[in-house]
């Protein structure tokens, strides 16, 4: 991979994670600690975490170059 493709992928992931984070804040902003998280909320949090993980991998790849 080239630096340019990594930068492109990074920009796409950042825009996607921004949208997902806004969606999470909109849907689940009023948190009740006495009730468990719904499956939708868990999957949304997992997807956001996966994107941040990939962003960290991109940073590591760019540093190796």
N, CA, C and O atoms as a GROMACS GRO file, in nm:
protein
  260
    1UNK      N    1   0.084  -0.119   0.000
    1UNK     CA    2   0.000   0.000   0.000
    1UNK      C    3   0.088   0.125   0.000
    1UNK      O    4   0.197   0.126   0.057
    2UNK      N    5   0.038   0.226  -0.064
    2UNK     CA    6   0.111   0.352  -0.066
    2UNK      C    7   0.055   0.445   0.040
    2UNK      O    8  -0.053   0.422   0.096
    3UNK      N    9   0.127   0.548   0.065
    3UNK     CA   10   0.083   0.646   0.165
    3UNK      C   11  -0.047   0.712   0.120
    3UNK      O   12  -0.134   0.742   0.201
    4UNK      N   13  -0.059   0.734  -0.010
    4UNK     CA   14  -0.179   0.799  -0.063
    4UNK      C   15  -0.302   0.712  -0.041
    4UNK      O   16  -0.408   0.764  -0.004
    5UNK      N   17  -0.292   0.582  -0.062
    5UNK     CA   18  -0.407   0.493  -0.040
    5UNK      C   19  -0.440   0.484   0.109
    5UNK      O   20  -0.556   0.476   0.147
    6UNK      N   21  -0.336   0.486   0.193
    6UNK     CA   22  -0.360   0.484   0.337
    6UNK      C   23  -0.431   0.612   0.383
    6UNK      O   24  -0.520   0.608   0.467
    7UNK      N   25  -0.389   0.726   0.327
    7UNK     CA   26  -0.454   0.853   0.361
    7UNK      C   27  -0.600   0.855   0.315
    7UNK      O   28  -0.686   0.906   0.386
    8UNK      N   29  -0.626   0.799   0.198
    8UNK     CA   30  -0.763   0.794   0.147
    8UNK      C   31  -0.849   0.706   0.236
    8UNK      O   32  -0.961   0.744   0.272
    9UNK      N   33  -0.797   0.590   0.272
    9UNK     CA   34  -0.872   0.500   0.360
    9UNK      C   35  -0.896   0.564   0.496
    9UNK      O   36  -1.004   0.551   0.553
   10UNK      N   37  -0.796   0.634   0.547
   10UNK     CA   38  -0.807   0.702   0.676
   10UNK      C   39  -0.918   0.807   0.673
   10UNK      O   40  -0.998   0.816   0.766
   11UNK      N   41  -0.923   0.887   0.567
   11UNK     CA   42  -1.026   0.990   0.555
   11UNK      C   43  -1.166   0.928   0.550
   11UNK      O   44  -1.259   0.978   0.612
   12UNK      N   45  -1.179   0.819   0.475
   12UNK     CA   46  -1.309   0.752   0.466
   12UNK      C   47  -1.352   0.697   0.600
   12UNK      O   48  -1.469   0.709   0.639
   13UNK      N   49  -1.258   0.636   0.672
   13UNK     CA   50  -1.290   0.580   0.803
   13UNK      C   51  -1.326   0.689   0.904
   13UNK      O   52  -1.416   0.671   0.985
   14UNK      N   53  -1.255   0.800   0.898
   14UNK     CA   54  -1.285   0.910   0.990
   14UNK      C   55  -1.424   0.968   0.965
   14UNK      O   56  -1.495   1.000   1.060
   15UNK      N   57  -1.463   0.980   0.840
   15UNK     CA   58  -1.597   1.031   0.812
   15UNK      C   59  -1.703   0.931   0.857
   15UNK      O   60  -1.808   0.970   0.908
   16UNK      N   61  -1.675   0.803   0.837
   16UNK     CA   62  -1.770   0.700   0.878
   16UNK      C   63  -1.785   0.696   1.030
   16UNK      O   64  -1.896   0.684   1.081
   17UNK      N   65  -1.672   0.706   1.102
   17UNK     CA   66  -1.679   0.700   1.248
   17UNK      C   67  -1.746   0.826   1.304
   17UNK      O   68  -1.811   0.819   1.408
   18UNK      N   69  -1.731   0.937   1.237
   18UNK     CA   70  -1.800   1.060   1.281
   18UNK      C   71  -1.951   1.042   1.272
   18UNK      O   72  -2.025   1.084   1.361
   19UNK      N   73  -1.996   0.983   1.164
   19UNK     CA   74  -2.140   0.958   1.144
   19UNK      C   75  -2.191   0.859   1.248
   19UNK      O   76  -2.297   0.880   1.306
   20UNK      N   77  -2.116   0.752   1.271
   20UNK     CA   78  -2.160   0.651   1.368
   20UNK      C   79  -2.161   0.706   1.510
   20UNK      O   80  -2.251   0.673   1.588
   21UNK      N   81  -2.063   0.788   1.545
   21UNK     CA   82  -2.059   0.847   1.678
   21UNK      C   83  -2.177   0.943   1.698
   21UNK      O   84  -2.236   0.945   1.806
   22UNK      N   85  -2.210   1.020   1.597
   22UNK     CA   86  -2.326   1.109   1.607
   22UNK      C   87  -2.454   1.028   1.622
   22UNK      O   88  -2.543   1.066   1.697
   23UNK      N   89  -2.463   0.918   1.550
   23UNK     CA   90  -2.580   0.831   1.560
   23UNK      C   91  -2.592   0.773   1.700
   23UNK      O   92  -2.702   0.767   1.756
   24UNK      N   93  -2.480   0.732   1.757
   24UNK     CA   94  -2.480   0.676   1.892
   24UNK      C   95  -2.524   0.780   1.993
   24UNK      O   96  -2.603   0.751   2.082
   25UNK      N   97  -2.473   0.902   1.979
   25UNK     CA   98  -2.510   1.010   2.071
   25UNK      C   99  -2.658   1.042   2.059
   25UNK      O  100  -2.725   1.070   2.159
   26UNK      N  101  -2.710   1.038   1.938
   26UNK     CA  102  -2.850   1.070   1.915
   26UNK      C  103  -2.942   0.962   1.973
   26UNK      O  104  -3.042   0.993   2.038
   27UNK      N  105  -2.908   0.836   1.949
   27UNK     CA  106  -2.996   0.727   1.989
   27UNK      C  107  -2.981   0.688   2.136
   27UNK      O  108  -3.078   0.652   2.201
   28UNK      N  109  -2.858   0.694   2.187
   28UNK     CA  110  -2.832   0.641   2.320
   28UNK      C  111  -2.769   0.743   2.413
   28UNK      O  112  -2.682   0.708   2.493
   29UNK      N  113  -2.811   0.868   2.405
   29UNK     CA  114  -2.751   0.972   2.487
   29UNK      C  115  -2.802   0.968   2.631
   29UNK      O  116  -2.731   1.008   2.723
   30UNK      N  117  -2.924   0.921   2.651
   30UNK     CA  118  -2.980   0.918   2.785
   30UNK      C  119  -2.957   0.779   2.844
   30UNK      O  120  -3.045   0.692   2.837
   31UNK      N  121  -2.840   0.758   2.901
   31UNK     CA  122  -2.800   0.627   2.947
   31UNK      C  123  -2.861   0.594   3.083
   31UNK      O  124  -2.857   0.676   3.174
   32UNK      N  125  -2.916   0.476   3.096
   32UNK     CA  126  -2.969   0.426   3.222
   32UNK      C  127  -2.881   0.310   3.266
   32UNK      O  128  -2.881   0.204   3.202
   33UNK      N  129  -2.806   0.329   3.375
   33UNK     CA  130  -2.710   0.226   3.415
   33UNK      C  131  -2.776   0.104   3.476
   33UNK      O  132  -2.710   0.001   3.496
   34UNK      N  133  -2.903   0.112   3.507
   34UNK     CA  134  -2.972  -0.002   3.568
   34UNK      C  135  -3.019  -0.104   3.464
   34UNK      O  136  -3.048  -0.218   3.500
   35UNK      N  137  -3.026  -0.064   3.338
   35UNK     CA  138  -3.071  -0.155   3.234
   35UNK      C  139  -2.953  -0.190   3.143
   35UNK      O  140  -2.868  -0.106   3.115
   36UNK      N  141  -2.949  -0.314   3.097
   36UNK     CA  142  -2.838  -0.353   3.008
   36UNK      C  143  -2.849  -0.286   2.872
   36UNK      O  144  -2.955  -0.239   2.831
   37UNK      N  145  -2.734  -0.283   2.803
   37UNK     CA  146  -2.732  -0.225   2.668
   37UNK      C  147  -2.808  -0.314   2.572
   37UNK      O  148  -2.809  -0.437   2.585
   38UNK      N  149  -2.872  -0.252   2.476
   38UNK     CA  150  -2.941  -0.329   2.374
   38UNK      C  151  -2.838  -0.389   2.277
   38UNK      O  152  -2.723  -0.346   2.272
   39UNK      N  153  -2.882  -0.488   2.203
   39UNK     CA  154  -2.793  -0.550   2.105
   39UNK      C  155  -2.750  -0.452   1.997
   39UNK      O  156  -2.636  -0.457   1.950
   40UNK      N  157  -2.841  -0.361   1.959
   40UNK     CA  158  -2.807  -0.261   1.858
   40UNK      C  159  -2.697  -0.167   1.909
   40UNK      O  160  -2.605  -0.132   1.835
   41UNK      N  161  -2.709  -0.128   2.035
   41UNK     CA  162  -2.609  -0.038   2.092
   41UNK      C  163  -2.474  -0.109   2.103
   41UNK      O  164  -2.370  -0.048   2.075
   42UNK      N  165  -2.474  -0.234   2.142
   42UNK     CA  166  -2.350  -0.311   2.151
   42UNK      C  167  -2.284  -0.325   2.015
   42UNK      O  168  -2.162  -0.311   2.004
   43UNK      N  169  -2.362  -0.352   1.912
   43UNK     CA  170  -2.304  -0.368   1.779
   43UNK      C  171  -2.251  -0.235   1.726
   43UNK      O  172  -2.149  -0.232   1.658
   44UNK      N  173  -2.319  -0.125   1.758
   44UNK     CA  174  -2.273   0.007   1.716
   44UNK      C  175  -2.141   0.042   1.784
   44UNK      O  176  -2.049   0.092   1.719
   45UNK      N  177  -2.130   0.015   1.912
   45UNK     CA  178  -2.006   0.040   1.986
   45UNK      C  179  -1.894  -0.048   1.931
   45UNK      O  180  -1.780  -0.003   1.918
   46UNK      N  181  -1.926  -0.171   1.900
   46UNK     CA  182  -1.826  -0.263   1.844
   46UNK      C  183  -1.777  -0.215   1.708
   46UNK      O  184  -1.658  -0.221   1.680
   47UNK      N  185  -1.868  -0.168   1.626
   47UNK     CA  186  -1.830  -0.118   1.494
   47UNK      C  187  -1.740   0.006   1.505
   47UNK      O  188  -1.642   0.018   1.430
   48UNK      N  189  -1.772   0.095   1.597
   48UNK     CA  190  -1.690   0.214   1.619
   48UNK      C  191  -1.550   0.172   1.667
   48UNK      O  192  -1.450   0.227   1.621
   49UNK      N  193  -1.544   0.076   1.758
   49UNK     CA  194  -1.416   0.028   1.809
   49UNK      C  195  -1.333  -0.036   1.699
   49UNK      O  196  -1.211  -0.018   1.695
   50UNK      N  197  -1.397  -0.110   1.610
   50UNK     CA  198  -1.325  -0.173   1.498
   50UNK      C  199  -1.266  -0.070   1.404
   50UNK      O  200  -1.156  -0.087   1.352
   51UNK      N  201  -1.340   0.038   1.381
   51UNK     CA  202  -1.289   0.144   1.293
   51UNK      C  203  -1.168   0.212   1.356
   51UNK      O  204  -1.069   0.238   1.288
   52UNK      N  205  -1.176   0.240   1.487
   52UNK     CA  206  -1.061   0.302   1.554
   52UNK      C  207  -0.940   0.208   1.554
   52UNK      O  208  -0.826   0.254   1.544
   53UNK      N  209  -0.965   0.080   1.565
   53UNK     CA  210  -0.857  -0.017   1.558
   53UNK      C  211  -0.790  -0.013   1.422
   53UNK      O  212  -0.667  -0.015   1.413
   54UNK      N  213  -0.868  -0.008   1.317
   54UNK     CA  214  -0.812   0.000   1.181
   54UNK      C  215  -0.736   0.131   1.162
   54UNK      O  216  -0.632   0.133   1.096
   55UNK      N  217  -0.786   0.241   1.220
   55UNK     CA  218  -0.716   0.369   1.210
   55UNK      C  219  -0.578   0.359   1.276
   55UNK      O  220  -0.480   0.413   1.225
   56UNK      N  221  -0.571   0.290   1.390
   56UNK     CA  222  -0.442   0.272   1.456
   56UNK      C  223  -0.348   0.187   1.370
   56UNK      O  224  -0.228   0.213   1.365
   57UNK      N  225  -0.402   0.087   1.302
   57UNK     CA  226  -0.320   0.005   1.214
   57UNK      C  227  -0.264   0.088   1.099
   57UNK      O  228  -0.149   0.070   1.058
   58UNK      N  229  -0.346   0.177   1.048
   58UNK     CA  230  -0.301   0.264   0.939
   58UNK      C  231  -0.186   0.352   0.985
   58UNK      O  232  -0.087   0.370   0.913
   59UNK      N  233  -0.197   0.406   1.105
   59UNK     CA  234  -0.090   0.491   1.160
   59UNK      C  235   0.039   0.410   1.172
   59UNK      O  236   0.146   0.459   1.136
   60UNK      N  237   0.029   0.287   1.221
   60UNK     CA  238   0.148   0.203   1.234
   60UNK      C  239   0.209   0.173   1.097
   60UNK      O  240   0.331   0.176   1.082
   61UNK      N  241   0.125   0.145   0.998
   61UNK     CA  242   0.175   0.116   0.863
   61UNK      C  243   0.247   0.237   0.804
   61UNK      O  244   0.350   0.223   0.739
   62UNK      N  245   0.190   0.357   0.828
   62UNK     CA  246   0.252   0.478   0.774
   62UNK      C  247   0.386   0.505   0.841
   62UNK      O  248   0.479   0.554   0.776
   63UNK      N  249   0.397   0.474   0.969
   63UNK     CA  250   0.524   0.496   1.039
   63UNK      C  251   0.633   0.400   0.991
   63UNK      O  252   0.751   0.434   0.993
   64UNK      N  253   0.593   0.279   0.948
   64UNK     CA  254   0.691   0.183   0.898
   64UNK      C  255   0.749   0.225   0.764
   64UNK      O  256   0.862   0.187   0.731
   65UNK      N  257   0.674   0.302   0.687
   65UNK     CA  258   0.719   0.342   0.553
   65UNK      C  259   0.827   0.446   0.557
   65UNK      O  260   0.875   0.489   0.452
   0.00000   0.00000   0.00000
